[in-house]
Amino acid sequence: MPLVRCFSPNRLLASKSTDQMLAAVAPSLLFLAFLLLLLVSFSVPVLKTIYLFRLVAEVSASLFHTSATGAVRFGVWGYCTSGVDISIVGINHDTSAQCSQAKLGYNFDSNVASALHVSGLDNAISRTLTAVLVLHPIACVLTFIALIASLFTIWWRYTGLLAALVTTVVFLVDVIFVAVVRHRINSDSDGVIQLSWGNAVWLTLVATVAIWGSLVGACASLYACGRWNKSVAFAVSL
């Protein structure tokens, strides 16, 4: 963001430093928001440590003391299964982890069912529901545009407001998406599968707060500038 300049020859040094600090808040917060949204946009299966939610299943049977555990992480573009651990009479058999191809829209397919050792959950996740997650990279692009614009013009606030609104919608979509999947999983699996929230949801929340914070910082900077200009104009008129 361009530092909002208050053209006052007699302005105090301390006040000048405060004004510059307020002006620097916006681009700093926008840069933070952009990085967070970029990480979420490249979540599972691209970045395997960033995910929206995680499903964990542990199935056991008394016959031959058999048990099996598996987990699947879901992101914006797909999912990654962890290695499946199967134990039969105390003998462990592990299978390797694998990830789906990165694409827009995915569902609860046979690979997920195999990793979790369950069936009948085909409707838990739909392509239509996951296709809405494309809003993540859109919010990231808008935030980047607002960041670049904030370095050269004071009119970036309109782009920043649009980015803030879209990012807020994205966070709400994440919360609703995970909540819907959790409800369907609990209803169809009888508690066999446990869902835990992923870090991508909270990264999006922090990005949302950061963008709104940048707008507040910009307004505070403009207010401080206008107040000093009025003070200077009054002093000159005396």
N, C-alpha and C positions, 0 to 999 in steps of 0.2 A: 504494500500500500504506500502511496506517496505520503511522505510526512506532511501533515496538514500544517502549513506555515502561517503563523500569525505575524504580520508585518508590523512590528512594534519596536522602534529603536530603543526604547527604555525598558524593555521587558526584563524582569529579573532572571538571573541565571537559573535559579532553582525552579522557577516556573517553566522556563524553557525546557529543562530536563524532564519535568513531569509531562509536558505536552508531547515531547518526542517519545517518551515511554508509552504513553497511551496510543500514539499513532503506530507504534511497532507491535502492539498487541494483536491487531487483526491479521497481518501476514503470518505471524508466528503460529497463531491458532489454526489458520487455514492450512498451513504447511503440515501441522500435526494431524489435522483431520484428513488431509489428502493421503498421507502415509498410511493411516489406519484403514481408510477405505480401499486403498490399493492392496493391502494385505488381505482384506476380506474378499476383494474381487478375484484374488488368485488363491482362494482357499481350496480345500480338498476338491478334486484329486491333484491339483497342481502343487500347492503347499500342504503337506500332510499334517502339519501341526495346527493349522487354522481350520476350524470346522464349526458348523451351526449347531449340530447335536450329535450325540453318540448313543448307539443302541448296544446293549450288552445282554447276552443270554447265557444262562447256565442250565443245562439239561442233565439230569441224572436218573439212573435206573438201578434198582437193587439187583437186577439180574446181572451176574458177572461183575458187579460193582462198576458199572459203566457210567461215565460222565463225559460231558463235552461242553466246552466254553468257547464263545466267539464274540467278536465285537465289530461294529461297522461305524465309521465316521462319515457324516454327510456334509457336503459343502455346497457352494453355489453351482458348480458344474458337474457334480457327480459324487461318488462315494469311494471309500477305501476300506477293505476288509482287513482285519488283523489276522495273524496266523491262528488257525483253529487247533485247539489242544483237545485231543480225544484220549481218554484213559479207559483201558479195558483190563480188568483184573490187575491193576497196578502198573500196566505197561502203557506208556505214553506214545501217542502217534501225533506228530505235529504236521500241519500243512502250511504252506507259504502264504504270505499276504499278497493281495492283488488290488488294483484300483480299476475303476471304470474309465472309459474314454471321456475326456472333457467335452461336454456338449450341453446345449441349452435344453433343459427338461429331462428328467429321468424318473424312474419308478422303482417300485419294490420288486426287483426281478429275481430270477432263480439263483443268481450268485449271492444276493443278500440273504435269501431264504436258506441257502446252503451254509453260509457262514454263521447264521444264528440258529441253525438246526430246527427251523419251524416251517410251517406251511399255512396257507390260508390267509396271508396278509397282503395279498396283491393290491388291495385297494387302500392300504395305509398311506402310500405316497403316490401321487399321480403326476403325470407329465405337465398337465395344466397348472397344477399348484406350484411345481418347482420352476416353471417357466417364468413366473413373476419375479424370481430372484435375479433376473437380468437387470433389475433396477439398481443393483449394487454397482456395476461398472458405470452406469449412467450417472449415479450420484458422484462417483469418483471423478469422472470427466468434468462435471459441472463445478466441483470443488477446485479442480486444477485450473479451470478457466477463471474462476473467481480469484484464485491465488495470483495468477499472472496479471490479471487486470488490477489487482490491489497494489501492484508495484509501480503502476504507471498512471492510474487515473482514480479520481475520487468517486467515479460513477460505478465502481465495482460492486457497490452495495446492492444493486438490483440483481446482479448475477449471484451475489452471496446469499441474498434472500431466497432466490430460487433453489440454490444448492441446499440451503438449510431446510426448506420445505420438503424437497425430494428426499433428503437424508432422513428426515423425521418419518416420512412415509415408509422408507426402507426399513427403519428400525421397527416400526409397528408391524410391517409385513413379516419380519423375522419372528417377532414374538407370537403373532397369530399362527404363522406356519408351524413353528415348533409346538405350540400348544395344541393345534389340531392333530398333528402327528402323534403327540403324546396321548391324547384322548383315544385315538383310533387304536394305537398299540395296546394300551391298557385294556380296552374293551375286547380286542380280538385275541390277545395272547394270554389272558387270565393271569397276568402278573409275572409270566415267565421272562419277558423281556423288560429291561429297565432302560429308561431314557434319561440322559443327563444333558444339560444345556452346554453348548460349546462356547469357546472364547470369542468366536466371530460376532455373536450377538452383542456381547459387552463392548467389543471394539467399535461396533457401529454406534452404540449408545454414546461412547466417549467422543467419537467423531461428530455426532449430532450436537452434543453440548459444546464442543469446541467451535463449531461453525456459528452457532447462536452467540457464543461468547465473543467471536470476532466482530459480529455486528454491533454488540453492545459496546465493545471497545472503540469501534469506529464512531459511534454516536457520541461517546464520552469525549473523544478527541475533538470532534467538530464543535461540541458544546464549549469545551475549554478554549478553543481558538476564537469562537464568536464572542465569548465573554471578555477575552483580552482585547480583541479589536474594539469592542464597545468602550472598554476602559481607556484605551489609548485615544479614541476619538473624543471622549469626554475631556480628557486631560489637555488635548490640543485646543479644544474650544475655549478653555479657560483663559 
